[in-house]
Amino acid sequence: MSPTSPQAAHTAALIEQQIQHLLVAVEHELRGAAAGMNELALIKALQRPPWELLGKVSFNEPEKLYPVHFLLFHVLYRLRDRLSETGESLRISPLNIRLEAQRVISGTGVPDGVDGLREFYLDLSHYRLPEDAIHQMMDDFWAGRSGNGPAQAETRAAAEVLGFEALPPDFSSVKQRFRRAVMRAHPDRGGRTETIQRLNEAFAVLKAHFRHST
């Protein structure tokens, strides 16, 4: 194995420094949000003073959003591991990120056992991926990494984002509602790309739910 180049070592050190700053900022923001916050709200909080840890984010371009998303979720999983040692847990979902009391205190290790998403996000080699891999991953968000469908809380939250009062009966109704919502939120009609990204995330969660329930 060839030794790490000085440039690669310097880049890794800069990323770790940013991670350490993000760990402090993310915990502070979450402790001030008892009901939790979605991923977009957390990104925006980290862009504003006093943090200013994230630059401009292109929410409608997955290949540019992905590094920000990955680094944030890397930080969230590291924070969850740390908090699990003190009796707290961290719900991690793009639709709701929230600190809560750990329901199971006894035992060892982090909550939820083997977690494919945790393993993926804690591996910094995934920080940079080819563009086609990024598009595939963002399209399939919760489905392919953990081997399980999304939790009930994530599914309900996703349904609410798309305007459903209860879990929709089938995926075809999800697609119809998603298309209408995206058309209303399009920037050409006065909407915002951040809203479209949140709709995309909700759609991905419901897509994963129906894929695993069939």
C-alpha positions as CSV (number, residue, x, y, z in Angstrom):
1,M,0.0,0.0,0.0
2,S,1.5,3.4,-1.0
3,P,1.8,6.0,1.7
4,T,-0.7,8.8,1.9
5,S,0.4,11.8,-0.1
6,P,1.0,15.1,1.8
7,Q,-1.8,16.7,-0.2
8,A,-4.3,13.9,0.7
9,A,-3.2,14.1,4.4
10,H,-3.8,17.9,4.4
11,T,-7.2,17.5,2.8
12,A,-8.2,14.8,5.3
13,A,-7.1,17.1,8.2
14,L,-9.1,20.0,6.8
15,I,-12.2,17.8,6.5
16,E,-11.8,16.5,10.1
17,Q,-11.4,20.1,11.3
18,Q,-14.7,21.0,9.6
19,I,-16.3,17.9,11.1
20,Q,-15.3,18.9,14.6
21,H,-16.8,22.4,14.1
22,L,-19.9,20.9,12.7
23,L,-20.3,18.5,15.7
24,V,-20.4,21.5,18.1
25,A,-22.8,23.5,15.9
26,V,-25.2,20.7,15.1
27,E,-25.5,19.6,18.7
28,H,-26.2,23.3,19.7
29,E,-28.8,23.7,17.0
30,L,-30.6,20.4,17.9
31,R,-30.6,21.2,21.6
32,G,-32.4,24.4,20.8
33,A,-35.1,22.7,18.7
34,A,-37.2,20.4,20.9
35,A,-39.4,19.3,18.1
36,G,-36.4,18.6,15.8
37,M,-35.7,20.0,12.4
38,N,-35.5,18.8,8.9
39,E,-32.2,18.5,7.0
40,L,-32.8,21.7,4.9
41,A,-33.5,23.7,8.1
42,L,-30.4,22.4,9.7
43,I,-28.3,23.2,6.6
44,K,-29.6,26.7,6.6
45,A,-28.9,27.2,10.3
46,L,-25.3,26.1,9.7
47,Q,-25.0,28.6,6.9
48,R,-26.0,31.5,9.1
49,P,-24.0,33.4,11.8
50,P,-22.6,32.5,14.2
51,W,-21.6,29.3,12.4
52,E,-21.2,30.0,8.7
53,L,-19.8,26.5,8.3
54,L,-21.5,25.7,5.0
55,G,-21.3,27.8,1.9
56,K,-23.9,28.2,-0.8
57,V,-25.8,25.0,-1.5
58,S,-27.3,24.1,-4.9
59,F,-30.4,22.2,-3.6
60,N,-31.6,21.4,-7.2
61,E,-28.3,19.8,-8.3
62,P,-27.7,16.4,-6.5
63,E,-24.0,16.2,-7.5
64,K,-23.4,19.5,-5.7
65,L,-25.8,18.9,-2.8
66,Y,-24.4,15.4,-2.1
67,P,-21.0,16.4,-0.4
68,V,-22.9,18.7,2.0
69,H,-25.5,16.1,2.7
70,F,-22.9,13.4,3.2
71,L,-20.8,15.5,5.6
72,L,-23.8,16.5,7.6
73,F,-25.0,12.9,8.0
74,H,-21.5,11.8,8.8
75,V,-21.5,14.3,11.7
76,L,-25.0,13.2,12.8
77,Y,-24.0,9.6,13.1
78,R,-20.8,10.5,15.0
79,L,-22.9,12.6,17.3
80,R,-25.5,9.8,17.8
81,D,-22.7,7.4,18.7
82,R,-21.3,9.9,21.3
83,L,-24.7,10.7,22.8
84,S,-25.7,7.0,23.1
85,E,-23.0,6.7,25.8
86,T,-24.8,9.3,28.0
87,G,-28.3,8.0,27.7
88,E,-29.5,10.1,24.8
89,S,-30.4,9.1,21.3
90,L,-30.6,11.0,18.0
91,R,-33.3,10.4,15.4
92,I,-31.7,10.8,12.0
93,S,-34.0,11.4,9.0
94,P,-33.9,14.0,6.3
95,L,-37.4,15.0,7.4
96,N,-36.8,15.1,11.1
97,I,-33.6,15.2,13.1
98,R,-34.2,15.2,16.8
99,L,-32.6,14.6,20.1
100,E,-34.6,12.4,22.4
101,A,-34.2,10.2,25.5
102,Q,-32.8,6.8,24.7
103,R,-35.5,4.3,25.1
104,V,-33.1,1.4,25.9
105,I,-30.3,2.3,28.3
106,S,-28.9,-1.2,29.0
107,G,-26.6,-3.1,26.7
108,T,-23.6,-2.0,24.7
109,G,-23.0,-0.4,21.4
110,V,-25.0,2.2,19.6
111,P,-28.8,2.1,19.2
112,D,-30.5,0.1,16.5
113,G,-27.8,-2.6,16.1
114,V,-26.3,-3.1,12.7
115,D,-27.1,0.0,10.7
116,G,-26.2,0.0,7.0
117,L,-26.8,3.8,6.7
118,R,-24.5,4.4,9.7
119,E,-21.7,2.3,8.1
120,F,-22.1,4.1,4.8
121,Y,-22.0,7.6,6.3
122,L,-19.2,7.0,8.7
123,D,-16.9,5.8,5.8
124,L,-15.4,9.0,4.6
125,S,-14.3,7.3,1.3
126,H,-18.0,7.9,0.3
127,Y,-17.5,11.7,0.6
128,R,-16.8,11.8,-3.1
129,L,-18.7,9.6,-5.5
130,P,-19.1,9.6,-9.3
131,E,-22.1,11.7,-10.5
132,D,-24.1,8.7,-11.7
133,A,-23.7,7.0,-8.3
134,I,-24.8,10.2,-6.6
135,H,-28.0,10.4,-8.7
136,Q,-28.8,6.8,-8.0
137,M,-28.3,7.2,-4.2
138,M,-30.3,10.3,-3.9
139,D,-33.1,8.7,-5.9
140,D,-33.2,5.7,-3.7
141,F,-32.4,7.5,-0.4
142,W,-33.4,5.1,2.4
143,A,-34.0,2.0,0.4
144,G,-30.7,0.5,-0.6
145,R,-28.3,1.0,2.3
146,S,-30.0,-0.4,5.3
147,G,-31.8,-3.3,3.7
148,N,-35.0,-2.3,5.5
149,G,-37.8,0.1,4.7
150,P,-38.0,3.4,6.5
151,A,-39.4,3.6,10.0
152,Q,-43.0,4.4,10.6
153,A,-42.2,7.9,11.8
154,E,-40.3,8.8,8.7
155,T,-43.1,7.3,6.5
156,R,-45.8,9.4,8.3
157,A,-43.7,12.6,8.1
158,A,-43.1,12.0,4.4
159,A,-46.8,11.6,3.7
160,E,-47.5,14.8,5.6
161,V,-44.9,16.7,3.4
162,L,-46.9,15.6,0.3
163,G,-50.2,16.7,1.9
164,F,-51.6,13.3,2.9
165,E,-53.5,13.2,6.2
166,A,-52.7,9.5,6.5
167,L,-50.5,7.0,4.8
168,P,-51.6,6.8,1.1
169,P,-53.0,3.5,0.0
170,D,-50.7,2.9,-2.9
171,F,-47.6,4.3,-4.6
172,S,-49.5,5.5,-7.7
173,S,-51.3,8.1,-5.5
174,V,-47.9,9.2,-4.1
175,K,-46.6,9.8,-7.7
176,Q,-49.7,11.8,-8.6
177,R,-49.5,14.0,-5.5
178,F,-45.7,14.4,-5.9
179,R,-46.0,15.6,-9.5
180,R,-48.7,18.1,-8.6
181,A,-46.7,19.4,-5.6
182,V,-43.5,19.8,-7.6
183,M,-45.3,21.7,-10.3
184,R,-46.7,24.1,-7.7
185,A,-43.3,24.5,-6.1
186,H,-41.4,25.1,-9.3
187,P,-39.3,28.3,-9.3
188,D,-40.9,29.5,-12.5
189,R,-44.1,29.7,-10.6
190,G,-42.6,31.5,-7.6
191,G,-41.6,28.4,-5.7
192,R,-38.2,27.5,-4.2
193,T,-35.7,24.8,-5.0
194,E,-35.4,24.0,-1.3
195,T,-39.1,23.1,-1.3
196,I,-38.6,20.8,-4.3
197,Q,-35.7,19.1,-2.5
198,R,-37.9,18.5,0.5
199,L,-40.5,17.0,-1.7
200,N,-37.9,14.8,-3.4
201,E,-36.8,13.5,0.0
202,A,-40.4,12.7,1.0
203,F,-41.0,11.0,-2.3
204,A,-37.9,8.8,-1.8
205,V,-39.0,7.8,1.7
206,L,-42.5,6.7,0.5
207,K,-41.0,5.0,-2.6
208,A,-38.8,2.9,-0.2
209,H,-41.8,2.2,2.0
210,F,-43.9,0.8,-0.8
211,R,-40.9,-1.1,-2.3
212,H,-40.4,-3.0,1.0
213,S,-44.0,-3.5,1.8
214,T,-44.7,-5.4,-1.5
